[in-house]
Amino acid sequence: MKMKRLSRYKRAFSAVIASLILMLLAVAAGVVVYGYVMGWIGGATGHDAGQYGELSLDTAYTNTTDSNKTITAYVRNVGAKSVTPNGSYVNDFILTNITSTPADIAPGAVANITISATTPFLTKNTTYQVKIVCTDSTTLTFSVKAK
């Protein structure tokens, strides 16, 4: 008889505790969905409504035989807006003698960029780190070996 009374008073969760647990699960799921959606929307609307410049290197080579030693790079704009190269670094040394044909690189277009060093800067069989900088802070970094 006593066993029946004890089993009658055993219960699992009360309705209040079960409701609280379900509300906590719903709030946690809402926070996860909010974080995902805000990250997705932020990525889609960043950089002037998704428009930015991005450069890709097609090929690069050096000319060490002239008195005016040069690095020539064929660069493609794979971004969504035009970019204008206006500076360069070779092994972290600033070189301002940079020409781009065409001057403004449209999206999808390829440009021939020539970096000139008036001093005997490039030596054969040496690898150089080159960084091209555009007016909108778009950059392209690559390595080229002098031949």
For each residue, the residues with C-beta under 8 A, 3 or more apart:
1: 4 5
2: 5 6
3: 6 7
4: 1 7 8
5: 1 2 8 9
6: 2 3 9 10
7: 3 4 10
8: 4 5
9: 5 6
10: 6 7
11: 14
12:
13: 17 18 21
14: 11 17 18
15: 18 19
16: 19 20
17: 13 14 20 21
18: 13 14 15 21 22
19: 15 16 22 23
20: 16 17 23 24
21: 13 17 18 24 25
22: 18 19 25 26
23: 19 20 26 27
24: 20 21 27 28
25: 21 22 28 29
26: 22 23 29 30
27: 23 24 30 31
28: 24 25 31 32
29: 25 26 32 33
30: 26 27 33 34
31: 27 28 34 35
32: 28 29 35 36
33: 29 30 36 37
34: 30 31 37 38
35: 31 32 38 39
36: 32 33 39 40
37: 33 34 40 41
38: 34 35 41 42
39: 35 36 42 43
40: 36 37 43 44
41: 37 38 44 45
42: 38 39 45 46
43: 39 40 46
44: 40 41 50
45: 41 42 49 50
46: 42 43 50
47: 50 51 52
48: 51 52 81
49: 45
50: 44 45 46 47 80
51: 47 48 79 80 81
52: 47 48 79 80 81 136 138
53: 77 79 80 81 82 83 134 136 138
54: 77 78 79 138
55: 75 76 77 78 79 83 105 132 134 138 139 140
56: 75 76 77 78 140
57: 60 73 74 75 76 140 142
58: 73 74 75 76 110
59: 73 74
60: 57 71 72 73 74 130 142 144
61: 71 72 144 147
62: 69 70 71 72 122 128 144 145 146 147
63: 66 69 70 71 72
64: 69 122 123 124 146 147
65:
66: 63 69 70
67:
68: 116 117 118
69: 62 63 64 66 116 117 120 121 122
70: 62 63 66 114 115 116 117
71: 60 61 62 63 90 114 115 117 122 128 130 144
72: 60 61 62 63 112 113 114 115
73: 57 58 59 60 112 113 115 130 132 142 144
74: 57 58 59 60 110 111 112 113
75: 55 56 57 58 85 105 110 111 113 132 140
76: 55 56 57 58 108 109 110 111
77: 53 54 55 56 82 83 105 106 107 108 109 110 111
78: 54 55 56 107 108
79: 51 52 53 54 55 83 107 138
80: 50 51 52 53 107
81: 48 51 52 53 107 136
82: 53 77 104 105 106 107
83: 53 55 77 79 104 105 134 135 136 138
84: 100 103 104 105 134 135 136
85: 75 88 98 100 105 111 113 132 133 134
86: 98 133 134 135
87: 94 95 96 98 132 133
88: 85 94 95 96 98 115 130 131 132 133
89: 92 93 94 95 129 130 131 133
90: 71 93 95 115 117 121 128 129 130 131
91: 128 129
92: 89 129
93: 89 90 121
94: 87 88 89
95: 87 88 89 90 98 115 116 117
96: 87 88
97: 115 116 117 118
98: 85 86 87 88 95 113 114 115 116 132
99: 113 114 116
100: 84 85 103 105 111 112 113 114
101: 111 112 113
102: 105 106 109 111
103: 84 100
104: 82 83 84
105: 55 75 77 82 83 84 85 100 102 109 110 111
106: 77 82 102 109
107: 77 78 79 80 81 82
108: 76 77 78
109: 76 77 102 105 106
110: 58 74 75 76 77 105
111: 74 75 76 77 85 100 101 102 105
112: 72 73 74 100 101
113: 72 73 74 75 85 98 99 100 101 132
114: 70 71 72 98 99 100
115: 70 71 72 73 88 90 95 97 98 130 132
116: 68 69 70 95 97 98 99
117: 68 69 70 71 90 95 97 120 121 122
118: 68 97
119:
120: 69 117 123
121: 69 90 93 117
122: 62 64 69 71 117 126 128 146
123: 64 120 126 146
124: 64 146 147
125: 145 146 147
126: 122 123 145 146
127: 143 144 145 146
128: 62 71 90 91 122 143 144 145 146
129: 89 90 91 92 141 142 143
130: 60 71 73 88 89 90 115 141 142 143 144
131: 88 89 90 139 140 141
132: 55 73 75 85 87 88 98 113 115 139 140 141
133: 85 86 87 88 89 137 138 139
134: 53 55 83 84 85 86 137 138 139
135: 83 84 86
136: 52 53 81 83 84
137: 133 134
138: 52 53 54 55 79 83 133 134
139: 55 131 132 133 134
140: 55 56 57 75 131 132
141: 129 130 131 132
142: 57 60 73 129 130
143: 127 128 129 130
144: 60 61 62 71 73 127 128 130
145: 62 125 126 127 128
146: 62 64 122 123 124 125 126 127 128
147: 61 62 64 124 125
